């Protein structure tokens, strides 16, 4: 089915506002998993304390995983929305952006298994009695650390999403160019952080990701409140 951009029933502004709602859900879900769950339960460098925290708050740990999965579920409709909105600017770049985004989402979904595994290792089942408690705690911590790296690998692809999407937004004419440039800055920050995580982990820092939060929050709020310049979007789509 071909989308009729000139149809009076189709409103890119409404579509952008739906995207804004979804984007904010993604931001809130991601912040919950990182700031309200893992930052409270995971003790850096201490497998025993981390394991005890997870065992004391299993529902919170599971809620963090569900929050992350909600984030990835919301990624799919948002990817489609951005493709529809940005396709009139440059179809090929919009398609490449979509593919980078899909890979990022697939990597992050698969990466959740690294957070599910500690729940099995710490559940005190009979089949785990061949391992002692310290071994199980160390294995659990190892999978949590692996999750951090898996997250960095996913963000490596998302860095290119931000770079391409930022360019399309900045040159679109129906979004403020500043939003696109901020998103490109976020892409550079994601790229630097992911590369450092792999080649020099001690240099990676959450402060590097602060511009990413600002850029994505600004874009999500703009889409929710203002949407897009609908007449300009329809002029470009009609060409």
C-alpha positions in Angstrom: 0.0 0.0 0.0 1.4 3.4 -1.0 1.2 6.2 1.4 -0.6 9.2 -0.1 1.2 12.3 1.3 -1.3 14.6 -0.3 -4.3 12.9 1.3 -6.2 15.3 3.7 -6.5 12.4 6.2 -2.7 12.1 6.5 -1.1 14.5 9.0 2.7 14.5 9.5 2.2 16.7 12.5 0.0 14.2 14.3 2.4 11.4 13.3 5.3 13.4 14.7 3.4 14.0 18.0 2.7 10.2 18.3 6.5 9.7 17.7 7.2 12.3 20.5 5.1 10.3 23.0 6.8 7.1 22.0 10.3 8.8 22.2 9.6 10.0 25.8 8.4 6.6 26.8 11.7 5.2 25.5 13.7 7.8 27.4 11.8 7.2 30.7 12.1 3.4 30.3 15.8 3.6 29.6 16.4 6.0 32.5 14.5 3.7 34.9 16.5 0.6 34.0 19.9 2.4 34.3 19.3 4.9 37.1 16.6 3.3 39.3 17.6 -0.3 39.0 21.1 -1.2 37.9 22.8 1.9 39.5 21.2 0.9 42.8 21.7 -2.9 42.7 25.0 -3.3 40.9 28.1 -2.6 43.0 31.1 -2.0 40.7 33.8 -4.6 41.4 31.9 -6.5 44.1 30.1 -9.6 42.8 28.9 -10.7 46.3 27.3 -7.3 47.1 25.7 -7.2 43.7 24.3 -10.7 44.0 22.9 -10.0 47.5 21.2 -6.8 46.2 19.6 -8.7 43.3 18.5 -11.5 45.6 17.0 -9.0 48.0 15.1 -7.1 45.3 14.3 -9.6 42.5 11.1 -7.8 41.4 13.0 -4.6 41.0 15.7 -6.4 38.9 12.9 -7.9 36.7 11.2 -4.6 36.4 14.4 -3.1 35.1 14.6 -5.8 32.4 10.9 -5.2 31.5 11.5 -1.5 31.3 14.4 -2.1 28.8 12.3 -4.4 26.7 9.5 -1.8 26.6 12.1 0.6 25.3 13.0 -1.8 22.5 9.4 -2.5 21.7 8.7 1.2 21.3 11.8 1.5 19.1 10.0 -0.3 16.3 7.1 2.1 15.7 9.4 5.1 16.3 11.8 3.7 13.6 8.9 3.6 11.1 7.7 7.0 12.1 11.1 8.6 11.5 11.3 6.8 8.2 8.0 8.1 7.0 8.8 11.7 8.2 12.3 11.8 6.8 11.9 9.8 3.6 10.9 13.0 1.6 14.2 14.6 2.5 16.4 11.8 1.2 14.9 8.3 0.7 18.2 6.5 0.6 19.6 8.1 3.8 16.2 7.5 5.6 16.4 3.8 4.6 20.0 3.5 5.9 19.0 5.2 9.1 16.2 2.7 9.5 18.6 -0.2 9.0 21.1 1.1 11.5 18.3 1.5 14.0 17.0 -2.0 13.5 20.4 -3.5 14.1 20.8 -1.4 17.2 17.4 -2.6 18.5 18.1 -6.2 17.7 21.5 -6.1 19.5 20.0 -4.5 22.6 17.1 -7.0 22.7 19.5 -10.0 22.5 21.7 -8.3 25.2 18.9 -8.5 27.7 19.7 -12.2 28.1 22.8 -11.2 30.0 20.5 -9.6 32.6 18.2 -12.6 32.7 21.0 -15.1 33.3 21.8 -13.8 36.8 18.3 -14.6 37.9 18.9 -18.3 37.0 22.3 -18.4 38.6 21.1 -16.8 41.9 17.8 -18.8 42.3 19.4 -21.6 44.4 18.1 -24.4 42.2 19.3 -28.0 42.8 21.0 -28.2 39.4 23.4 -25.3 40.4 24.7 -27.1 43.5 27.8 -28.2 41.7 28.9 -24.5 42.0 29.6 -22.8 45.3 28.0 -19.4 46.1 31.0 -17.3 45.3 31.3 -18.9 41.8 27.6 -18.2 41.1 28.0 -14.7 42.2 31.0 -14.2 40.1 29.3 -15.6 37.0 26.3 -13.4 37.6 28.5 -10.3 37.8 30.3 -11.4 34.7 27.1 -11.5 32.7 26.1 -8.1 34.1 29.5 -6.7 32.9 28.9 -8.3 29.5 25.6 -6.5 29.3 27.4 -3.2 29.7 29.6 -4.1 26.7 26.6 -5.3 24.7 24.9 -2.0 25.4 28.0 -0.2 24.1 27.9 -2.3 20.9 24.3 -1.5 20.4 25.0 2.2 20.9 27.8 2.0 18.3 25.1 1.5 15.7 22.8 4.1 17.3 25.7 6.6 17.0 25.3 6.3 13.2 21.5 6.6 13.6 22.0 9.9 15.3 24.5 11.2 12.7 22.3 10.3 9.7 19.0 11.2 11.4 20.5 14.5 12.6 21.6 15.4 9.1 18.1 14.6 7.7 16.5 16.7 10.5 18.9 19.6 10.1 18.4 19.8 6.3 14.6 19.0 6.3 13.2 22.5 6.7 10.3 21.2 8.7 12.3 20.5 11.9 14.6 23.2 13.5 18.1 22.7 12.2 19.4 23.0 15.8 17.7 19.8 16.8 19.5 18.0 14.0 22.9 19.4 14.9 22.3 18.5 18.6 21.5 14.9 17.5 24.7 14.7 15.5 26.6 15.8 18.5 24.9 13.1 20.4 26.0 10.6 17.7 29.6 11.7 18.1 29.3 11.2 21.9 27.8 7.8 21.5 30.5 6.8 19.0 33.3 8.0 21.3 31.9 6.3 24.4 31.4 3.0 22.6 34.9 3.0 21.1 36.5 3.9 24.4 34.5 1.2 26.2 36.1 -1.4 23.8 39.7 -0.1 23.5 40.1 1.8 26.8 37.2 1.1 29.2 38.5 3.2 32.1 38.2 6.3 29.9 34.5 5.8 29.0 32.3 7.9 31.2 28.6 8.6 31.6 29.4 12.4 31.3 30.2 11.7 27.7 26.6 10.7 27.2 25.1 13.8 28.8 24.7 15.6 25.5 22.9 12.6 24.1 20.3 12.8 26.8 19.8 16.6 26.2 19.5 16.1 22.4 17.1 13.2 22.5 14.9 14.8 25.2 14.8 18.0 23.2 13.8 16.2 20.0 11.2 14.1 21.8 9.6 17.2 23.5 9.7 19.1 20.2 7.9 16.3 18.4 5.3 16.0 21.1 4.6 19.8 21.5 5.3 21.2 18.0 5.3 18.2 15.7 6.6 19.3 12.3 6.0 22.3 10.0 3.2 20.5 8.1 2.9 22.8 5.0 6.7 22.6 4.5 6.7 18.8 4.9 3.9 18.5 2.4 5.7 20.7 -0.1 8.8 18.6 0.1 6.9 15.3 0.0 4.9 16.5 -3.1 8.0 17.3 -5.1 
